[in-house]
Amino acid sequence: MMTYADHVYRSADGRLDLYARIYDADGPPLLLMHGLTRNSADFEGLAGHLAAKYQVIVPDQRGRGRSDYDPDPDNYTPATYVQDMFALIADLQLGNLGLIGTSLGGLMAMMMAAISPARFDSLILNDIGPVVEADGLDRIQSYVGEMAPFDSWQQAADHCRTVHSDAMIGYEAQDWMAFARRTCAETPDGGIGFAYDPAIAKGLSGSTQSAVPPDLWETWDRLSAIPALILRGALSDILAPATVAEMKRRHPDHFSTAEIANRGHAPILDEPDALAAIDGFLANIGK
C-alpha cells in the first residue's frame, strides 16, 4: 500500500482541526473528496494508484474520519465544506489542480470550480451531477444518522453488506470487511461505529433542496471550459443516464464519460474500468 503523510490544518472558520492524507509524489496535485458518510480511507485504492504520478490530497471533511466534529450541525453543508477545501488549498500553497469528487464530493467539486474556474484544470465526478434523483436521496436518508455501535468488525461488515449489496455486485466476504474497515472505527467504549458524526444527517432532513445546492445546472454551465470526466455506476439510483446526456449537451467540448458495470451509487474507483477511464482522461490534461 502506498504510504502517505498526515496533515492537519484549520477549518475555514478557524474553529476546527481538519485532517488530510497527503500522498506527496512529484507531480500535479489532485484533490479527492469523498461522499456524505465516508472519509479519506474510501480512496485508498485510487490514491495509491495515482500517487506514482500525482500529488494526491485526500481530506476528511469536518465531522468525518480524523477531522473534528462540528458542535453546530448547521455547518454540515456543502457550502461550508467548500470553504474548508479552499482553506486546505491555501494551507498547502497549491497552484492549479484537478478535482475528483464522489457524490457529495462531486457536488463540492462543481461548486469549487464554478467559484474559481481558472484554478482547476480538470474535473472528475463520480456518480453525481446537477440532478440528484429523489429515490436515491431517500435511500441514503434511510441509513444515515445515529446507530448503536456494532459488537464486532464482522457485525459491521454484515451491516455494510445489507445496506450496500445492491450497489456492489460481486463483493465477497473479504471485500465487505475491507469496506467496513474503511467506513467504521473503534469507539472509546470498545465497540465499532461509523466514522462520522451522526449529526451530518441534519442536512438530509426535509426536501432535496436541503441536501443538494440549488441551481446546479447554472453551476454546471459555468464549467464548460474545464475538461470533465463523468463516471456513473450502471445501477445508480442517484445519477440518471438522462442527466449525463444533458451534461454532455451543455458541455460538448472536453467531455468524457464511462459507465462502471455492477456498481450502483457509488463506484469505489478501484474498479479496472474506472481506473482505466481516469488514467486515460488525466493523461490528456494539458495536451
C-alpha positions as CSV (number, residue, x, y, z in Angstrom):
1,M,0.0,0.0,0.0
2,M,1.3,3.5,-0.9
3,T,2.4,5.5,2.1
4,Y,1.1,8.9,3.0
5,A,1.7,11.7,5.4
6,D,-0.8,13.0,7.9
7,H,-1.7,16.7,7.6
8,V,-3.7,18.8,10.0
9,Y,-5.0,22.3,9.1
10,R,-7.5,24.8,10.4
11,S,-11.0,24.9,9.0
12,A,-12.1,28.0,7.0
13,D,-13.9,29.4,10.0
14,G,-10.9,28.8,12.3
15,R,-12.8,26.7,14.7
16,L,-11.8,23.1,13.9
17,D,-8.8,21.0,13.2
18,L,-9.3,19.1,10.0
19,Y,-7.3,16.2,8.6
20,A,-6.0,15.1,5.2
21,R,-3.8,12.4,3.8
22,I,-1.0,13.6,1.5
23,Y,0.5,11.2,-1.0
24,D,3.3,13.5,-1.8
25,A,4.6,12.5,-5.2
26,D,6.4,14.9,-7.5
27,G,3.6,15.6,-9.9
28,P,0.5,17.7,-10.5
29,P,-1.8,18.0,-7.5
30,L,-5.2,16.2,-7.3
31,L,-7.8,16.8,-4.6
32,L,-10.0,13.8,-3.9
33,M,-13.2,14.5,-2.0
34,H,-15.4,11.7,-0.5
35,G,-19.1,11.2,-0.2
36,L,-21.5,12.1,2.6
37,T,-20.8,9.3,5.1
38,R,-17.3,8.4,4.0
39,N,-13.8,9.6,4.7
40,S,-10.3,9.6,3.2
41,A,-9.9,5.9,3.5
42,D,-12.6,5.5,0.8
43,F,-9.9,6.5,-1.8
44,E,-7.1,4.1,-0.6
45,G,-7.1,2.1,-3.9
46,L,-7.4,5.1,-6.2
47,A,-5.0,7.3,-4.3
48,G,-2.4,4.5,-4.2
49,H,-2.8,4.1,-7.9
50,L,-2.5,7.8,-8.7
51,A,0.3,8.6,-6.3
52,A,3.1,7.4,-8.7
53,K,2.4,10.3,-11.0
54,Y,0.5,12.9,-8.9
55,Q,0.5,14.7,-5.6
56,V,-2.7,13.2,-4.1
57,I,-4.5,15.1,-1.3
58,V,-7.4,13.3,0.4
59,P,-9.2,15.2,3.2
60,D,-11.7,14.0,5.8
61,Q,-14.5,16.6,5.7
62,R,-15.5,18.1,9.0
63,G,-17.4,15.6,11.1
64,R,-15.8,12.6,9.4
65,G,-12.8,10.4,10.0
66,R,-10.0,12.1,11.9
67,S,-11.4,15.6,11.4
68,D,-13.1,17.4,14.3
69,Y,-16.8,17.1,14.7
70,D,-18.6,20.4,14.5
71,P,-20.6,21.3,17.6
72,D,-23.0,23.2,15.4
73,P,-24.6,20.7,12.9
74,D,-26.0,23.6,10.8
75,N,-22.4,23.9,9.5
76,Y,-22.7,20.4,7.9
77,T,-23.4,21.8,4.4
78,P,-21.7,21.7,1.0
79,A,-21.0,25.4,1.1
80,T,-19.1,25.1,4.4
81,Y,-17.1,22.1,3.1
82,V,-16.2,24.0,0.0
83,Q,-14.7,26.8,2.1
84,D,-12.8,24.2,4.1
85,M,-11.3,22.9,0.9
86,F,-10.2,26.4,-0.2
87,A,-8.5,26.7,3.3
88,L,-6.7,23.4,2.6
89,I,-5.6,24.5,-0.8
90,A,-4.2,27.7,0.7
91,D,-2.6,25.9,3.6
92,L,-0.7,23.6,1.1
93,Q,0.1,26.6,-1.2
94,L,-1.2,24.7,-4.2
95,G,-1.4,26.2,-7.7
96,N,-3.6,24.8,-10.4
97,L,-5.0,21.4,-9.5
98,G,-7.5,18.7,-10.5
99,L,-10.6,17.7,-8.6
100,I,-12.1,14.3,-8.1
101,G,-15.3,14.0,-6.2
102,T,-17.6,11.2,-5.2
103,S,-21.3,12.0,-4.6
104,L,-21.2,14.9,-2.1
105,G,-17.5,15.4,-3.0
106,G,-18.6,15.8,-6.7
107,L,-21.2,18.5,-5.7
108,M,-18.4,20.3,-3.9
109,A,-16.1,19.9,-6.9
110,M,-18.7,21.6,-9.2
111,M,-19.2,24.4,-6.7
112,M,-15.5,25.0,-6.3
113,A,-14.8,25.0,-10.0
114,A,-17.7,27.5,-10.5
115,I,-16.3,29.8,-7.8
116,S,-12.7,29.8,-9.2
117,P,-12.7,28.1,-12.7
118,A,-9.2,29.3,-13.6
119,R,-7.7,27.4,-10.6
120,F,-8.9,23.9,-11.6
121,D,-7.6,22.2,-14.7
122,S,-9.7,19.0,-14.6
123,L,-12.9,17.7,-13.0
124,I,-13.8,14.1,-12.4
125,L,-17.3,13.5,-11.0
126,N,-18.1,10.0,-9.6
127,D,-21.8,9.2,-9.8
128,I,-23.1,12.7,-9.3
129,G,-24.4,15.5,-11.5
130,P,-26.6,18.6,-11.4
131,V,-29.7,16.5,-10.8
132,V,-29.8,14.1,-7.8
133,E,-32.5,11.5,-8.2
134,A,-35.0,11.7,-5.3
135,D,-35.3,7.9,-4.9
136,G,-31.6,7.6,-4.3
137,L,-31.5,10.5,-1.9
138,D,-34.4,8.9,0.1
139,R,-32.4,5.7,0.3
140,I,-29.4,7.4,1.7
141,Q,-31.5,9.3,4.2
142,S,-32.8,6.0,5.4
143,Y,-29.5,4.8,6.8
144,V,-27.6,8.0,7.8
145,G,-27.6,9.1,11.4
146,E,-27.5,7.7,14.9
147,M,-26.9,3.9,15.3
148,A,-26.0,1.7,18.1
149,P,-22.4,0.5,17.9
150,F,-21.5,-2.9,16.5
151,D,-20.2,-5.6,18.7
152,S,-17.5,-6.7,16.3
153,W,-16.0,-6.0,12.9
154,Q,-17.9,-8.9,11.5
155,Q,-21.1,-7.4,12.6
156,A,-20.1,-4.1,11.0
157,A,-19.2,-5.9,7.7
158,D,-22.5,-7.7,7.7
159,H,-24.4,-4.4,8.1
160,C,-22.4,-2.8,5.2
161,R,-23.4,-5.8,3.1
162,T,-27.0,-5.4,4.0
163,V,-27.1,-1.7,3.1
164,H,-24.9,-1.7,0.0
165,S,-25.1,-5.1,-1.6
166,D,-27.3,-3.9,-4.4
167,A,-24.6,-1.4,-5.4
168,M,-21.6,-3.6,-5.1
169,I,-22.3,-6.7,-7.2
170,G,-19.7,-9.4,-6.9
171,Y,-18.3,-8.3,-3.5
172,E,-17.1,-11.2,-1.4
173,A,-16.7,-11.5,2.4
174,Q,-13.2,-10.0,2.4
175,D,-14.5,-7.1,0.3
176,W,-17.2,-6.3,2.8
177,M,-14.7,-6.5,5.7
178,A,-12.4,-4.0,3.9
179,F,-15.5,-1.8,3.2
180,A,-16.3,-1.8,6.9
181,R,-12.8,-1.0,8.0
182,R,-12.7,2.0,5.6
183,T,-16.0,3.4,6.8
184,C,-16.0,2.5,10.6
185,A,-13.7,3.0,13.5
186,E,-13.4,1.7,17.1
187,T,-15.3,3.7,19.7
188,P,-13.9,4.7,23.1
189,D,-16.0,2.0,24.8
190,G,-14.6,-0.7,22.6
191,G,-17.4,-1.0,20.1
192,I,-17.4,-0.4,16.3
193,G,-19.2,2.6,14.9
194,F,-19.3,4.6,11.6
195,A,-16.5,7.2,11.4
196,Y,-18.8,10.2,11.1
197,D,-20.8,12.5,13.3
198,P,-24.4,11.3,13.3
199,A,-25.4,15.0,13.1
200,I,-24.4,15.1,9.5
201,A,-27.9,13.6,8.9
202,K,-29.4,17.1,9.7
203,G,-28.6,18.3,6.2
204,L,-30.6,15.5,4.7
205,S,-33.8,16.2,6.6
206,G,-36.7,17.7,4.7
207,S,-36.6,18.4,1.0
208,T,-34.0,17.6,-1.6
209,Q,-33.0,21.2,-1.6
210,S,-31.8,20.9,2.0
211,A,-29.2,18.3,0.9
212,V,-28.3,19.5,-2.6
213,P,-27.2,23.0,-3.5
214,P,-29.8,24.8,-5.8
215,D,-29.2,25.9,-9.3
216,L,-26.7,23.2,-10.2
217,W,-27.4,23.4,-13.9
218,E,-26.4,27.0,-13.7
219,T,-23.3,25.9,-11.9
220,W,-22.5,23.2,-14.5
221,D,-22.9,25.8,-17.3
222,R,-20.1,27.8,-15.8
223,L,-17.7,24.8,-16.1
224,S,-17.7,24.4,-19.9
225,A,-14.0,25.3,-20.3
226,I,-12.8,22.7,-17.8
227,P,-12.2,19.1,-19.1
228,A,-14.6,16.8,-17.3
229,L,-15.0,13.1,-16.8
230,I,-18.3,11.7,-15.5
231,L,-18.3,8.2,-14.1
232,R,-21.6,6.5,-13.5
233,G,-22.4,3.3,-11.7
234,A,-24.5,1.3,-14.2
235,L,-27.0,0.6,-11.4
236,S,-27.0,4.1,-9.9
237,D,-30.2,5.5,-8.4
238,I,-28.6,8.9,-7.9
239,L,-27.3,9.8,-11.4
240,A,-29.6,9.1,-14.3
241,P,-28.4,8.5,-17.8
242,A,-30.6,11.4,-19.0
243,T,-28.7,13.7,-16.6
244,V,-25.3,12.6,-18.1
245,A,-26.7,13.2,-21.6
246,E,-27.8,16.7,-20.7
247,M,-24.4,17.4,-19.1
248,K,-22.7,16.4,-22.3
249,R,-25.1,18.5,-24.4
250,R,-24.3,21.6,-22.3
251,H,-20.6,20.8,-22.1
252,P,-19.8,19.3,-25.6
253,D,-16.0,20.0,-25.6
254,H,-13.5,18.1,-23.4
255,F,-16.2,15.8,-22.0
256,S,-15.8,12.1,-21.3
257,T,-18.0,9.6,-19.6
258,A,-17.7,6.0,-18.5
259,E,-20.2,3.6,-17.0
260,I,-18.9,1.2,-14.4
261,A,-20.6,-2.2,-14.6
262,N,-22.1,-3.9,-11.5
263,R,-22.0,-0.8,-9.4
264,G,-24.7,1.5,-8.1
265,H,-24.1,4.6,-6.0
266,A,-21.2,4.9,-6.0
267,P,-18.2,3.1,-7.6
268,I,-15.2,2.9,-5.2
269,L,-12.9,3.9,-8.1
270,D,-10.6,0.9,-7.7
271,E,-12.6,-1.0,-10.4
272,P,-10.4,-1.6,-13.5
273,D,-12.8,0.2,-15.8
274,A,-12.8,3.2,-13.5
275,L,-9.0,3.3,-13.2
276,A,-8.6,3.0,-17.0
277,A,-11.1,5.9,-17.6
278,I,-9.4,8.1,-15.0
279,D,-5.9,7.3,-16.3
280,G,-6.8,8.0,-19.9
281,F,-8.6,11.2,-19.0
282,L,-5.8,12.6,-16.8
283,A,-3.1,11.7,-19.4
284,N,-4.7,14.2,-21.8
285,I,-4.9,17.1,-19.4
286,G,-2.8,20.0,-20.6
287,K,-2.3,18.5,-24.1
